[in-house]
Amino acid sequence: TLFRSNNKEQHCIYVMSLEKINKLNPAEYTYIDSKYGNTNKKSMGCMAQELAAIWSEEEYVLLRKDENGKLIVSNPDQLIYPLIKAVQELSQKVEELENERK
């Protein structure tokens, strides 16, 4: 899939934050029903309901409802960008602390 990310094609650019990432509870889990995933091996991720409390299905492409109306994570790659921002914020905090010690 080709992803387009050009500021001339987007509007309402919003800055993400570490605060949102800190609300997540990544988990290991196994699927109960094989139609959703491998029932014999563990998967890793965040629960769709938890993500929806931070990034709503109506507003973000991260989530959608499946054919049965169940909320699912449809674009987990969308989590990369808030994670990048969180690392940047943490790096800045570390740098500030290191500067205070000098």
C-alpha positions in Angstrom: 0.0 0.0 0.0 1.2 3.5 -0.9 0.9 6.0 1.9 0.8 9.7 1.1 2.2 12.1 3.6 2.6 15.5 2.2 1.7 18.7 4.1 0.3 20.2 0.9 -2.3 17.5 0.9 -3.3 17.6 4.6 -4.9 20.1 6.9 -5.6 20.5 10.7 -2.2 19.0 11.6 -2.3 18.0 15.3 0.6 17.4 17.5 0.6 14.1 19.4 1.8 13.6 22.9 3.3 11.2 25.4 0.3 11.6 27.6 -1.9 9.5 25.2 0.7 6.7 24.9 1.0 6.5 28.7 -2.8 5.6 28.8 -2.2 2.4 26.7 -1.9 -1.0 28.3 -0.1 -3.3 25.7 -1.0 -6.9 26.3 -0.2 -10.5 25.2 -3.4 -12.5 24.4 -4.7 -15.4 22.5 -7.8 -15.3 20.3 -10.8 -17.3 21.4 -12.1 -17.7 17.8 -9.9 -18.6 14.9 -11.8 -16.2 12.6 -10.1 -13.3 14.4 -6.6 -14.7 14.6 -4.4 -17.6 15.5 -5.8 -19.4 18.6 -2.6 -21.4 19.2 -0.1 -18.6 19.5 0.0 -15.4 21.5 -0.6 -12.1 19.8 0.5 -8.7 21.1 -1.3 -5.4 21.0 -3.7 -3.0 22.6 -7.4 -3.6 22.9 -9.6 -1.7 20.4 -11.9 -0.4 23.1 -8.9 1.1 24.9 -7.6 2.7 21.7 -11.1 4.1 21.0 -11.1 5.9 24.3 -8.1 7.9 23.1 -8.5 7.9 19.3 -12.2 7.5 18.3 -13.2 5.4 15.4 -15.2 8.3 14.0 -12.2 10.6 13.9 -9.2 8.3 13.1 -8.4 5.5 10.6 -6.8 3.4 13.4 -10.1 1.7 14.1 -13.2 0.4 12.4 -16.1 -1.9 12.9 -16.0 -5.3 11.3 -18.9 -7.0 9.5 -20.4 -8.0 12.8 -20.2 -4.5 14.2 -17.3 -5.3 16.5 -14.6 -2.6 16.9 -11.2 -3.7 15.5 -7.8 -2.2 15.0 -7.7 -1.8 11.3 -4.5 0.2 10.8 -2.1 -0.6 13.7 0.7 1.1 11.8 -1.0 4.4 12.8 0.4 3.9 16.3 4.0 4.3 15.0 3.6 8.1 14.8 2.4 8.8 18.3 5.2 6.5 19.5 7.8 8.5 17.6 6.4 11.7 19.2 6.6 10.0 22.6 10.2 9.1 22.1 11.0 12.6 21.1 9.3 14.0 24.2 11.2 11.5 26.4 14.5 12.4 24.7 13.9 16.1 25.3 13.2 15.4 29.0 16.4 13.3 29.3 18.4 16.1 27.7 16.9 18.7 30.1 17.7 16.5 33.1 21.3 15.9 31.8 21.7 19.7 31.4 20.5 20.3 35.0 23.2 17.9 36.3 26.0 19.8 34.6 
